[in-house]
Amino acid sequence: MKMYIALNPRLRLTPLVWVLLTLMSVGFVVAMIRYVNGIGAISNLTNAYSWGFWISFDLYTGVAIGSGAFIMASIVYIFDLKEFRPLLRSAVLTGFIGYIMVIIALLVDLGRPERIWHMMIYQNHTSILLEIGICVMSYTAVLAIEFAPVVFEGIKWQKFAQLIHRFIMPFVILGVVLSTLHQSSLGSLQLIQPTKLHPLWWTPLLPLMFFSSAVCIGLAMIIFESSLSSRAFGRGLETHLLEKLAKALPIALGIYLILKFGDLAFSGDFQYLFTSGTMSWLFWGEIIIGVLIPLFMFLFKRVRQSPSGLLFGAVTLLLGMILNRFNVSWFAISRSTDIVYFPSWMEVSISAAIFAAGILAFGLAARYLPLFEHEES
Amino acid sequence: MKPIKQYAYLFDTTRCIDCRACMIACTVENQVPMNDSYIWVAGKDVIGEYPNLKRATMPYHCMHCLEPSCASACIVGAWQKREDGPVVYDDTKCIGCRYCMNACPFDVPHFEWDKGIAGGALITKCQMCKQRLEVGQEPACVQTCPTGALTFGERQELIAEAHKRINTHPTRYINHVYGETENGGTSYLILSHVPFKELGLPEIAPTPVNAVSETVMSGTLPFAFTWGAVLTGVALLVRLRNRGKEIAAAEVIETEKSTEETK
């Protein structure tokens, strides 16, 4: 009989847990300094670099790697592929924790975090950022609903779990729509900078680029996160399922690649591929690491069936795509100053603390909630 | 009724002597520290090759665009283009996201990096001395300018005046009024004797930079509903097909059973 189990209901303070707690404490102290003395007291952000590491890493990367949840929900619920169910719960949890991390990071990055609710009452309907704000907020609520049955099962409130499960479909569809919107809107967010964002990245198709790459990132995230948790919690890897996901990746990456180069050819920006110095290098970096290498790797059955091949391909794809998010939101934007921004250690410590809290939260959930499917003989 | 005048500035590089009195006047009028002045002056190095050398100074402040991208980008609508010219800021709405700083093609809005929660960090920028406009006065920078390099008035009249100066001295000026069409037109107009690029002014098309993002944004809700309907349709179709398969599979088993029974 198949059932979901909690892994190991004993909390041990391993060295890893101590490292995570230390990172969280440091970040907490730094955040307090920020709330008392201002963002300038802990960051290297300036008027020329009003957005920096936090936006590129916590918002752009965080939302991108949270895409596994909506990809998995689409596969299991919309396409009704029940065999993928074992991967669903941890993917939804990763997304849920990821989005809460994004929100916490924004509460540090916003100049007036105590006014974040203003976006609910003073809505400006031409603002792409409003769309992202509303979508991220609503989607986090949807993820909470999608994950609630697991919590209710964990505390043995089966009736509630079944009740939510019966009415899950509208929420799943809402979740996929919200994800489509805000994954693409993170691209649209830079549309307003046609004079600042380098032409290798600025295109009216930015939302489409972001959505199609988010599909690739989501698939890779499921592979990555299943591989890691199978190693961390010493459980079997669903290689046969991951292989099928990996098989879809060359197609998804191929579509993205055609969009990217088709757009450059169409807009006449092809020349910049080789003539823009650092920018050309950054562009080729994200294409080769994030698209070409994983596309090529996942064409081979041998790679798709090997746990290390799957992990390596997924990590390569993720690194390249993260470089893309950094390029669009940071590296490829021209500035009115020659001073180059580099994040301070305190800026990074905020992100590290939030990341550590996320890992700890996932670890705790894996221990105490029925997250993974268990084959019982 | 008298139509509302749309005010604008006109700056003429050939009249500027780089005294920076405008900066001082601005900081005094708006009660801001010198390093947070709403005007920042860039004294450009010597331009050109000997013996054709030129110098130019450019005082920057808000361009007061006719279609401001800060107002388009702002998540809470804290920016507003007033009919009489200035792009003004509602500091009670702002949440400090700093998207306006990204959106502005002229990098005008600045942020109070040294203020915490209690201090209430906000965005700062020139608001055309709106407190002075209300009492019928010119902005402080214009009133202080000793050479008339900065002037203030009705936008159309200033554009006419700028073209008149170009026509009177065609060799002195670059034949273009910066801000007449840039980014859909601005309320800070600039006349220059050196190329505008040398002044650090970006080359911007007459289409406002927010045009594409606003088009995308206006399509969002229709797209969301269509996409939701498509997903619902796909989910229903898949289930219908799967159920058909299950029934077919069940029928196969039934027929197999019955054939076995007849055997």
Contacts between the chains, C-beta under 8 A, distances in Angstrom:
chain1	res1	chain2	res2	distance
A	34	B	116	7.2
A	35	B	116	5.4
A	35	B	117	4.8
A	36	B	116	4.6
A	36	B	117	7.4
A	36	B	118	7.5
A	37	B	114	7.0
A	37	B	116	5.3
A	38	B	112	7.1
A	38	B	113	5.7
A	38	B	114	4.6
A	38	B	115	4.7
A	38	B	116	4.9
A	38	B	119	6.7
A	38	B	121	5.9
A	39	B	111	7.8
A	39	B	113	5.5
A	39	B	121	7.0
A	40	B	113	2.9
A	40	B	114	4.8
A	41	B	114	7.0
A	41	B	116	7.8
A	43	B	113	7.9
A	45	B	113	6.8
A	46	B	113	7.4
A	47	B	101	6.8
A	47	B	107	7.1
A	47	B	110	4.7
A	47	B	111	6.4
A	48	B	107	6.7
A	50	B	98	4.2
A	50	B	101	3.8
A	50	B	102	6.2
A	50	B	111	6.2
A	51	B	98	6.4
A	51	B	101	7.9
A	51	B	102	6.2
A	74	B	231	7.9
A	77	B	235	7.0
A	78	B	231	5.8
A	78	B	234	5.9
A	78	B	235	4.7
A	78	B	238	7.2
A	79	B	234	7.5
A	79	B	235	8.0
A	79	B	238	5.7
A	80	B	235	7.2
A	80	B	238	4.7
A	80	B	239	5.8
A	80	B	242	5.7
A	110	B	95	5.7
A	110	B	96	5.1
A	110	B	97	5.9
A	111	B	94	7.5
A	111	B	95	7.1
A	111	B	96	1.9
A	111	B	97	7.2
A	111	B	98	6.7
A	111	B	111	6.4
A	111	B	112	7.5
A	111	B	121	4.1
A	111	B	122	7.0
A	111	B	123	7.8
A	112	B	94	6.4
A	112	B	95	5.0
A	112	B	96	4.1
A	112	B	120	6.8
A	112	B	121	6.6
A	112	B	122	7.6
A	113	B	95	7.8
A	113	B	96	7.7
A	113	B	117	7.5
A	114	B	117	6.5
A	115	B	94	7.4
A	115	B	95	4.5
A	115	B	96	7.5
A	116	B	95	5.9
A	118	B	76	4.8
A	118	B	93	5.9
A	118	B	95	5.2
A	119	B	75	5.3
A	119	B	76	5.9
A	119	B	95	6.8
A	122	B	76	4.0
A	122	B	77	5.4
A	122	B	78	7.6
A	122	B	93	5.0
A	123	B	76	7.5
A	123	B	77	7.3
A	124	B	71	7.9
A	124	B	74	5.4
A	124	B	75	6.2
A	124	B	76	6.2
A	124	B	77	3.6
A	125	B	217	7.2
A	126	B	72	4.7
A	126	B	73	7.8
A	126	B	210	7.3
A	126	B	213	7.8
A	126	B	214	5.1
A	126	B	217	5.6
A	127	B	72	7.1
A	127	B	73	5.7
A	127	B	74	5.9
A	127	B	75	4.8
A	127	B	77	7.7
A	127	B	99	7.5
A	127	B	217	7.4
A	128	B	73	7.4
A	128	B	213	5.6
A	128	B	216	7.3
A	128	B	217	5.9
A	129	B	73	6.7
A	129	B	75	4.4
A	129	B	97	6.4
A	129	B	99	5.0
A	130	B	75	4.8
A	131	B	217	6.8
A	131	B	220	5.9
A	133	B	75	6.1
A	169	B	235	6.8
A	173	B	228	5.9
A	173	B	231	4.9
A	173	B	232	5.7
A	173	B	235	6.9
A	174	B	228	7.3
A	176	B	231	5.7
A	177	B	224	5.5
A	177	B	227	5.4
A	177	B	228	4.7
A	177	B	231	6.8
A	180	B	227	6.0
A	181	B	220	6.6
A	181	B	223	7.8
A	181	B	224	6.0
A	185	B	220	7.9
A	188	B	213	6.0
A	188	B	216	5.1
A	188	B	217	7.4
A	189	B	99	7.7
A	190	B	102	8.0
A	191	B	212	4.8
A	191	B	213	3.9
A	191	B	216	6.3
A	192	B	69	5.6
A	192	B	72	6.9
A	192	B	73	5.6
A	192	B	102	7.2
A	192	B	103	4.5
A	192	B	209	5.9
A	192	B	210	5.3
A	192	B	212	7.9
A	192	B	213	4.6
A	193	B	102	6.2
A	193	B	103	7.0
A	193	B	105	7.6
A	193	B	209	7.0
A	194	B	209	5.5
A	194	B	212	7.0
A	195	B	105	4.8
A	195	B	202	5.5
A	195	B	203	7.6
A	195	B	204	5.8
A	195	B	209	6.1
A	196	B	102	7.8
A	196	B	105	6.9
A	204	B	212	5.2
A	204	B	216	7.7
A	207	B	216	6.2
A	333	B	102	7.9
A	335	B	107	8.0
A	336	B	107	4.5
A	336	B	200	7.4
